[in-house]
Amino acid sequence: MTTIDDWPFDEPRNLAVFTTRQVLDDNEPVLEVYHDGDGDWQFIGDTGGNETNCCIIALETAINLDRSMKELADLPLGFRAIRKNADSRWIRSPNPRESC
């Protein structure tokens, strides 16, 4: 669990964020993190996200699933971070879905 002293996000711990059932229930690793232009966060695994497998959890719950995601606390709005597998480094880039 995180403590008050090591919470790196500007957002509160109880912020509602999106993930998938596979990440939450099946321990599928998060491979894509999106910090949407509207401030929403998405934590998506290999299965991908859609309306049928979407879950809403607290930001702190998402981070506790994979502590490496703490390093993404400064991910700018409209950016994403992706990796090939749970042992890979996060690669940051603008989210192409956010471009106009």
C-alpha positions in Angstrom: 0.0 0.0 0.0 1.1 3.6 -0.6 1.5 6.0 2.2 0.7 9.7 2.3 4.4 10.5 2.0 5.0 8.6 -1.2 1.9 9.4 -3.2 3.3 10.9 -6.4 0.1 11.9 -8.2 -1.5 15.4 -8.1 -4.9 13.7 -8.2 -6.5 12.2 -5.1 -6.1 8.5 -4.3 -9.8 8.0 -4.6 -10.1 9.5 -8.1 -12.2 7.2 -10.3 -10.2 5.7 -13.1 -10.9 3.2 -15.9 -9.4 -0.3 -16.2 -10.6 -3.7 -17.4 -12.0 -6.8 -15.8 -8.9 -8.7 -17.1 -6.5 -6.4 -15.3 -8.6 -6.4 -12.1 -9.7 -10.0 -11.9 -7.3 -12.0 -14.0 -4.1 -10.3 -13.1 -3.5 -9.2 -16.7 -0.6 -6.7 -16.6 -1.3 -3.1 -17.5 0.5 -2.4 -20.9 -1.1 0.9 -21.8 -1.8 3.9 -19.6 -3.7 6.9 -21.0 -3.9 10.3 -19.3 -6.7 11.8 -21.4 -7.1 15.4 -22.2 -10.0 15.7 -19.9 -8.0 14.4 -17.0 -9.3 10.8 -17.0 -6.8 7.9 -16.5 -7.1 4.5 -18.2 -5.1 1.4 -17.3 -5.5 -1.2 -20.0 -4.0 -4.7 -20.5 -3.3 -6.8 -23.5 -7.0 -7.6 -24.0 -7.8 -4.0 -24.6 -10.7 -1.9 -23.3 -14.3 -1.8 -24.4 -17.7 -1.1 -22.9 -18.2 -4.8 -21.9 -15.0 -5.2 -19.9 -14.7 -1.7 -18.4 -14.3 -1.3 -14.7 -14.1 1.8 -12.6 -11.7 1.7 -9.6 -9.8 4.2 -7.4 -6.5 5.5 -8.7 -4.8 4.1 -5.6 -6.2 0.6 -6.4 -4.8 0.8 -9.9 -1.3 1.9 -8.7 -1.3 -0.9 -6.1 -1.8 -3.5 -8.9 1.6 -2.5 -10.4 3.9 -0.2 -8.5 5.9 0.7 -11.6 3.0 2.9 -12.7 3.9 5.4 -9.9 6.6 6.6 -12.3 3.8 7.8 -14.7 2.4 10.3 -12.2 3.8 13.1 -14.2 2.3 11.8 -17.5 0.9 15.0 -19.2 -2.7 15.3 -20.3 -3.2 13.9 -23.7 -0.3 11.4 -23.4 0.0 7.7 -23.1 2.6 5.3 -21.9 2.9 1.8 -23.4 5.1 -1.2 -22.9 5.5 -4.7 -24.5 5.2 -6.7 -21.2 5.2 -6.2 -17.5 9.0 -6.3 -17.4 9.5 -3.7 -20.1 10.2 0.0 -19.7 7.3 2.5 -20.1 7.5 4.5 -23.4 5.7 7.8 -23.3 4.2 9.6 -26.3 1.4 11.9 -27.3 -1.9 9.9 -27.5 -2.8 9.8 -31.2 -6.5 9.6 -30.2 -6.2 13.1 -28.6 -5.0 14.9 -31.7 -7.3 17.1 -33.7 
